């Protein structure tokens, strides 16, 4: 059994989507001949809002040995950078900006004294020094300065490593912040981090990301071969809810579930305008219930929905993030799932929620279509219904509601065979194959 080192900022009990990519490696890599040793940060404080990411937690390094993996958990300390970013978030923000610019400049020169990443570098170095048999590593981002750890291990110990991007860094096309406009400072930081990314990741043997578009774009940018590793789904997570369905319940409500965040570039206006037409048309026939689960996690999304659905408050709800088991039950009880893609102007954006829908074999109304990876996955699995304008939305919803009233469910193709391709186990098998080629 070959040992490998994995650097990942996210690890359970953190329940962000990115955690699942790391957890899959912990669960399955041993099946394929590798025993992973993880270095992560402490996630002892529950994540209910973005602010919870920055709560100090942990006093010392914790070390655990499990059957399938080994884990080093680093304390998340109340360092100077954390205090400055918190205290000067709004008032006197120039102090925060100047400090962070200095931090980026120092990182460019391989100096990590002002941030939390120094502890990752030190712990990784200790692990490899103590066990020279460790010759391979994988670094999962974001945050992206973790890639320096791979660079450092390669230069000092000759460790071969994989740079795994959940999202792209300096090649990014999408901002997750509403009303964001880059300033001169942002452009300066971008020039610095672009050079950092190319310098550090160039020492990797391969880069991986979540779609072919992302992988190819990153590969060209850093001049390193790339392979796509989808996010996927855990097959065992979805076995408990389908038995709870009751198709004999009279069709008095038609529920649509949207899971997760809503980014500024996602044109939800198209769907909501079509939805309002149907709410008016069917108000005396069946109650429409549109649920946005977890949409309040990132600021701006709830307010945007509320503005677009003004006057239709009885027909929708926006909630905080919920436990995974509760989320799956909500999806399972719904008639259809809603996926708002980024449209045809942005390529390679799969959105992780798609794999929950695929795993549960839930009919998905995708609006608008991206003409890319989302359409490909939903078409391949036979679950997708695509709308690109308000007329198509209202027509599709009307057809689905009528089918539900008549049959008690929305029909999908039988004998779907392409779903397991996207399981976390199969995606981890691809990672193990890459490790074998290093």
N, C-alpha and C positions, 0 to 999 in steps of 0.2 A: 504494500500500500504506500503510494508516494504522497508525501506531505507537500501542500502548497500553501502559500500565504495569501490571504485575501484582505485587502484594506477597503472597508466600507463604512461610511459615516452612519448609515442607517442599518439597524438590526432590531429584531423584536426585543422589548415590547413596543417599540415605536410602531404605530399603525398607519403611517403614511404609505401611499401606494409604492413608493420606491423601495420600501423595506422588503416587499415580496420578492423582488429580484434577487436580493441577497439571501433571503430565507430559502429560496429554491435550491441554491447551491449548498446550504447547510443540510438540507433534507436529502438531497439526491446524489451529490458528487461521489459519495463513498460507493454507491452502486456501480460507478463507472471507474473505480480504481484510484480515487484521490481522497485524501483526508485533509480537509481544509482547516486552516488555523486563521481565525478572524481577529482583526483589530477594529474596534468600533468605539463610539462614545456612549456615555451613560444616558439611557432613555427612561429613567425612573420617574420622570414627571409626565403625567398624561397630556396628550396633545388634543386640546379642544379648540384652540385658535392658533394663528401664526405666532402670536406673542409667546406661547408656551415653548416654542423652539429654543428660546433664549433664556430660559430659567436655569440658573446653575444647579447642578445635581451631581452628587457623588463626592467622596472625600479621598478615595484611593483607587488604584488600579485593581480591578477584580479579575480573577482567573478561574475559568471553569473548563472542565474536561467532560465532554459528552461522548456518546457512542459514535456519532457520525461526524463530530466536529469539535474543535477546541476554540475557546473564546477569551479574548482579552478586552475588557471594558474599561475605557479611560474616563476619569471624572471630567465633567464639563464645568470648568472653574469660572469664577467671577473675575476674569482677567480684565486688564485695563481696557482692551478693545471692546469688550462686552459692555462695560460701564459707560464708556464714551458713546457708543452707538445707542444706548438706552437713554442716557441723560440728555443727549443733544440730538435726538431724533427730529425734533421740530424747532425748538428754540436754540439759537446760536448754532444752527446746523453746519455752518462753515467749519466749526471745530471738528465735527464728525467727518466731514468730507476731506479735510486736510489730513487727518489721522489715517483714514483709509487709503488715501492716495500714497502717503508715505509707506504704508504697509505693502501696497502693490509694488512700489519701487524697490523696497527691500527684498521682497520675494523674487523679483526679477534677478537680483544678485544673490539668490539662494540664502537669504537671511530670513528666518521665520521666528524672530524673537517677539513679535507683536501679536501673534495670533495663536489659535488652538492647534494648528497643524504641526507645530513642532513636536508635540507629544506623540503624534502618529509616527513621525519620522523616527523618533528615538525608540519607541516600542518596537517598531518593525525591525530596526537595526539590531536591537537586543535579541529578538527571536532568531533572526538569521545567523547572528554571531554565535549563539548558543547551539544551533543545530545546522551545521554546514550542509546537511543533506537537502535542505530546502533550496532548490534551484529555480523555482518558478513562482510567479506571483500574479495576482489579478487585482487591479485597482478600479473600484466602482465609484463613479461620481454622478451628481454633484455632492458637495462643493468641489470645484475643479482644482484648487491648489493641492488636493490630495494626489494628483498626478505626479507631483514632485517626488513623492515617496517611491513610486516606481522608477523614476529617473535616478534617484539616489541609490536605490538598491542595485540597479543595473551598473552604475558607475563604480560603486564601492565593492560589491560582491559578485558582479557578473550575473545577477539574477535576470532571467528572461521573463518578460511580463506582458500582460494583456491590458490595454486601456479600454475599459467598458464605460461607454457613455449612455446614461439613461436619456439625456437630452444633449443636443449639441451645445457648444460653448461659444466660441467667437464666430462661428458660422450661423448662429441662430437668426431666424427670421421673425420669430413670434415673441412678443413681450407679454408677461402675465399680469401687468399692472395697468389699470385703467388710467387714461389721460397721460401716459408717459411720453415725454418728449426728450430725446437725448440732448444734453448740454455739451459744451466744450470739454468739461471735465469727464463726462461719460466717453467722449470720443478719444480723449487722451488715455483713459484707463483701457479702452478697447485696443489701442495700439500697443500698450504695454502687455496686456494679457494675450494678445495674438502672438507676440514673440515668445512669451512664456509657453504657450500651448505647443507651438511648433518645436521649440527647443526640448521640452520635456517628453512629449509624446513620440517624438522621432526615435527615441530609444526603445519604444515598445516593438514587439514582434508583430502584433496585429491590433487593430482597433475593432470594437464591436459596438453596435447601437441597435435601436429598436425597430428600424425600418430600412429598406434598401436605400431610400432617398437620403436619410440621415447618414447611414454608413458610408455611402459613396461620397457624399459631400465632405464628411470629416476626413475620409481616406485621402481625398485629393488635397485637402488643406494641409495635412501633416505629412503627406508622402509616405504613408504606411498602409499595407494591405488591410482590407476591412471585410468583416463577416457580420451578417445580421443575426441577432439573437432577439426574438420577440419576447415581450413581457409574459404573455401566456396566462394560464390559470392552473390552480391546484385541483386536480380531478376529485380528490377526496373531500374538498370543501363543499361540494354541491350535491351530495347524496342525501341530505337530510330534509330538504324542503319539498321535493316534488310529491311526496306521499300526502302532503297536507292539502293539496288542491281539492276543491270541491266543485266540479263542473255542474252539479245539480242546483246550485244556488241561482235563484232567479236573477236575470241580468238587469239590475237596477243601477249599476254603477260601472263605468268604463274608466279604468285607471291606467295612466301613462306615467312611467317612472324615468326620470333623468338622474343619473348618478354622478356626483362629483362636481368639480369646479367648472366655471364658465369663464372663458378668456375673452378679452376685448375683440379679438379677431374672429370669434365665432358668431356668425350672423344668425342669431336666434329670432330676429324680427320676422323672418319668412315664416317660420313654424308658428309663432305666436299669433300672427295675423290670420293665418289659416285656421288655427285652433279657435279663435274667437268667433269666426263664422259658424263653426260646428257647434260651439257652446250655445249660440243663439238658436240654431236650427233644431237641436235636440233637447232643449231645456225642458220640454214637457214629455220627453220620451225616455231619456236615460241621463243620469248625472255624470258629467265628465269630471274627473279628478286628476289633475296634473301635479305630480310630486317632484320637487327638486330636492333630492336628498344630498346633504353635505355641501350645498352650494354657498352657504354662508361662511365657509372656512376662509375664503379669500375676499377681502373687501371689494365692494362695487357690484358684484354679481346680483345680489338680492335686490339692490336698489334699481338696477337696470330692468329686471324682470317686473318689479312693482310698477315702474313707469309704463312699460309696454302693456301690462294687464290691468291698468287702472279701470275700475268699474267691473272687473271680473274676479274680484277677490274670493267669492265662494267656490271658484273652480280650480284654485291652485294653492299649494303650500310650499314654503321654503324652510328647510330644516338644517340644523347643525349636522356634523358628521355623526354617524351612528356605528355601533359595533358591527363587525362583519356579518355575524349571524343574523342580526336584525335587518341589515341591508339585503341579504340574500332572500329573506322571507318577503320583504317588500317587493323585490323584483319578481319573485315567483308568483305572488298574488296578483300582480299587475297583468293587464291584457297585452300590452306592448311596452317595449323599452324605447326611449328616445335618445338618439345620438345626434348632436349638433357638430358636424365636422367643420373643419376650417376652410372648406370650399376648395375650388380648383386653383386658387392663387398660392396656396401653401401645400407643399408636398411632404410626404413622409411622416405625417402626424397621426399615429394610430389611435391615441388616447387609450389609456389602460382599461377604461370601463368596458370597452368592446369585448374584452375577453371574459368578463363576468357574464355578459349577455350570451356570448357564444357557448360558454360552458353550460348554461342553464337552458340552452336551445330556445331562447326567447325571441319572438318576432321583433325585429328592430326597424323602426322608422328612422331613416337617416335623412337629415335635411340641413343643409344641402348636401349633395354628394360631392366627394372630393375628386372623383375620377382617378383615384390612386389607391393607396393601400387599404383604406377603410372599405371602399367599394369592393376591392378584390377579396378581402376576408369575408365580408357579408355575402357576397355572391357565391364564393367557393363553398361556404357552409350552408347556403340556401336560406339564410335568415333575413336578408335585407329587403326593405321596401324603400325606394328612393324618390325624393321630391326636391325639386329645385325652385319652385315658386309657390305662391299662396294658393293658387287654383289647384295645383297638384296636391298640396297638403290637405285642403278641405275635401277633395275628391277621394284621396286615399283614406283619410280618417272616416269619412262617411261609409266607404266600402267595408272597412274593418268593423265599424260599429254595427252595421247591418249583419255582417257575418257572425259577430258575437251574439247579437240578439237571436239569430236563427239557430246557431250551432253551439253556443256556449263557449267558444274558443276561436282563436285565429289559427287557421291551418298553415302548417309549414311542411316542406317535403319530408317524406319518410325515408329512413335508412341513410341519414346523414353520415358520411364517412370521413370528412375532412376536418372534423373537430379536434380529435386527439393530437393532430399535428401541432396544435398550438398549446398543448399542455406544458406546464413548467418542467415536468420530467423530461419531455422530449427536447425542450430548449436547453436544459442542463446537459443532456447527452451531447449536444453540439458543442457546448463549452468544454466538456471533457475531451472531445476529439481535437479541439484546438490546442488544449494543453499537451496532448500527446504529440502534436506536431512541432512544439517549441524546441 
